[in-house]
Amino acid sequence: MARVHRVQRSNKEHTCGHSPTHVIPKGDPYLWAKPGFRTRTPKVRCVEHPFRPSELATGLNAEPMAAQEDFNATLGTLEAHDYDGLTAAVDEFREALEAYRDARQEALDAWENGNSQFEEWLEEAEEALSALENLEVEEWDEEEPLNETTEPEPDAADFEEESDYDAAVERWQEAQDDAESEWDDWNSRRDQHWDDQISEASEASASVSL
């Protein structure tokens, strides 16, 4: 992985390579690195947009590292209960790891008599993929509770006795309270289920070593 250098005070303007690119004014600090042995022109970033690890990697693992970074970023930006979005993110990350594993296998296959270093890299790629192979997004499928709050409030004109009306209002209010409590419990379980899915995905990503 390329070394990152920091310049405290630039003597000229630079362009930060973070998308969208922008100018780093003269006199401002900036970061630079030269990933790759033959790299002549350094990559530059402002201090607000530091290099991601994948941008400093020079091997086959650069692409899956970028996929992992994108996946982690997606987990933090998904709207609550967006199971389709979460599933798509998991599938995309898994596909990147599968492609990485396949590339390592292809590289090893090119050595007729084997290569211990390439075998080690393939094993690491397979371990990375295994961390995501069993990750499945489980959607929330518990049925919504019955909505008792649609019952109209009792009308005093429908009762001959005030006490009967008061009793009816009390029963109606209890029904509203029970329904509201049931909905609160259902929503709480639903939110917790979503949080659990995000946590499982995050933990699976954290176990991927590239």
C-alpha positions in Angstrom: 0.0 0.0 0.0 1.3 3.4 -1.0 2.5 5.8 1.7 0.6 9.0 2.2 2.5 12.3 2.5 1.1 15.5 4.0 2.2 18.9 3.0 1.3 21.6 5.6 1.4 24.5 3.2 1.1 24.2 -0.5 3.2 26.5 -2.7 0.8 26.4 -5.5 -2.8 25.3 -6.3 -3.6 21.6 -6.6 -6.7 19.7 -7.6 -8.2 17.3 -5.1 -9.0 14.0 -6.9 -12.1 13.3 -4.7 -15.3 13.4 -6.8 -16.3 16.0 -7.5 -12.8 17.4 -8.0 -12.1 20.9 -6.6 -9.2 23.2 -6.2 -6.9 23.2 -3.2 -5.8 26.8 -2.8 -2.2 27.8 -2.5 -1.2 27.9 1.1 -3.6 25.1 2.2 -2.4 21.7 3.4 -2.8 18.7 1.1 -2.1 15.0 0.9 -0.3 13.1 -1.9 0.6 9.5 -2.7 2.1 7.5 -5.6 0.3 4.1 -5.7 2.2 1.7 -8.0 5.9 1.3 -8.6 5.8 3.1 -12.0 3.5 5.9 -11.0 5.0 9.2 -12.0 2.2 11.7 -11.3 1.1 11.7 -7.6 -2.5 11.5 -6.6 -3.6 14.5 -4.5 -6.3 14.9 -1.9 -7.3 17.8 0.4 -7.3 17.1 4.1 -11.1 17.0 4.1 -11.2 14.1 1.6 -8.3 11.7 2.6 -7.4 8.7 0.5 -9.5 5.6 0.9 -7.4 2.4 1.5 -8.5 1.1 -1.9 -7.0 4.1 -3.6 -3.6 3.3 -2.2 -3.7 -0.4 -3.0 -1.8 -1.6 -6.0 -2.8 -5.3 -6.3 -5.8 -7.3 -7.3 -7.4 -6.5 -3.9 -7.9 -2.8 -4.8 -11.3 -3.5 -6.4 -12.8 -5.6 -3.6 -11.4 -3.1 -1.1 -13.3 -0.4 -3.0 -16.4 -2.5 -3.0 -16.1 -3.0 0.8 -15.7 0.7 1.3 -18.8 1.4 -0.8 -20.7 -1.3 1.0 -19.9 0.2 4.4 -20.8 3.6 3.2 -24.2 2.3 1.9 -25.0 0.8 5.2 -24.8 4.2 6.8 -27.0 5.9 4.2 -29.8 3.5 3.5 -33.3 4.6 4.5 -34.9 2.6 7.3 -36.5 -0.6 6.1 -35.1 -0.4 2.6 -34.6 -4.1 2.3 -34.3 -4.0 -1.5 -31.4 -1.5 -1.2 -29.7 -3.6 1.5 -30.1 -6.8 -0.5 -28.7 -5.1 -3.6 -25.7 -3.8 -1.6 -25.0 -7.3 -0.2 -25.2 -8.9 -3.6 -22.9 -6.3 -5.2 -20.3 -6.7 -2.5 -20.5 -10.5 -2.7 -20.1 -10.4 -6.5 -17.0 -8.3 -6.1 -15.5 -10.8 -3.7 -16.4 -13.7 -6.1 -14.7 -11.9 -8.9 -11.6 -11.3 -6.7 -11.6 -15.0 -5.7 -11.8 -16.0 -9.4 -9.0 -13.6 -10.3 -6.8 -15.2 -7.7 -7.7 -18.7 -8.9 -6.9 -17.7 -12.5 -3.5 -16.2 -11.4 -2.6 -19.4 -9.6 -3.7 -21.6 -12.5 -1.2 -19.9 -14.7 1.6 -21.5 -12.7 1.9 -25.0 -14.0 3.8 -26.3 -10.9 2.0 -24.2 -8.4 3.1 -21.1 -6.4 3.0 -21.0 -2.6 2.5 -17.2 -2.5 -0.4 -17.3 -5.0 -1.9 -20.2 -3.1 -1.9 -18.1 0.1 -3.5 -15.2 -1.7 -6.2 -17.5 -3.1 -6.9 -18.9 0.4 -7.2 -15.3 1.7 -9.6 -14.5 -1.1 -11.7 -17.6 -0.3 -11.8 -16.6 3.4 -13.0 -13.1 2.5 -15.8 -14.5 0.3 -16.8 -17.0 3.0 -17.5 -14.1 5.4 -20.3 -13.0 3.1 -21.6 -16.3 1.7 -24.0 -16.9 4.5 -25.2 -13.3 4.8 -28.9 -13.2 3.8 -31.2 -10.2 4.3 -34.4 -11.2 6.1 -37.3 -8.9 5.4 -39.8 -8.0 8.1 -42.8 -10.1 7.6 -44.9 -9.8 10.8 -48.4 -8.7 10.0 -49.6 -5.3 11.1 -51.8 -5.3 14.2 -55.5 -4.7 13.8 -56.3 -1.1 13.8 -59.0 -0.4 16.4 -58.5 3.3 16.3 -61.0 3.5 13.4 -63.9 3.0 15.8 -65.8 6.3 16.1 -66.0 8.0 19.5 -69.3 7.4 21.2 -72.0 10.1 20.7 -73.8 11.2 23.8 -77.0 11.5 21.8 -77.0 7.7 21.5 -77.3 7.1 25.2 -80.2 7.8 27.5 -78.1 7.7 30.7 -75.0 9.8 31.2 -73.4 7.0 33.1 -73.8 4.6 30.1 -72.3 7.2 27.9 -69.3 7.7 30.3 -68.8 4.0 30.4 -68.9 3.7 26.6 -66.3 6.6 26.3 -64.1 4.8 28.8 -64.2 1.6 26.9 -63.5 3.4 23.7 -60.5 5.2 25.2 -59.2 1.9 26.5 -59.5 0.4 23.0 -57.6 3.4 21.6 -54.8 3.1 24.2 -54.5 -0.7 23.6 -54.4 -0.2 19.9 -51.8 2.5 20.1 -49.7 0.4 22.5 -49.9 -2.6 20.1 -48.8 -0.4 17.2 -45.9 1.0 19.2 -44.8 -2.5 20.1 -45.0 -3.6 16.5 -43.1 -0.6 15.2 -40.5 -1.1 17.9 -39.9 -4.8 16.8 -39.9 -3.7 13.2 -37.2 -1.1 13.8 -35.1 -3.5 15.9 -35.3 -6.1 13.1 -34.0 -3.5 10.7 -31.2 -2.5 13.0 -30.3 -6.1 13.5 -30.0 -6.6 9.7 -27.7 -3.6 9.4 -25.6 -4.8 12.3 -25.2 -8.3 10.8 -24.2 -6.8 7.5 -21.7 -4.5 9.2 -20.2 -7.3 11.2 -19.9 -9.5 8.1 -18.1 -6.7 6.3 -15.8 -6.2 9.3 -14.8 -9.8 9.2 -13.6 -9.5 5.5 -9.9 -9.0 5.4 -8.4 -7.9 2.1 
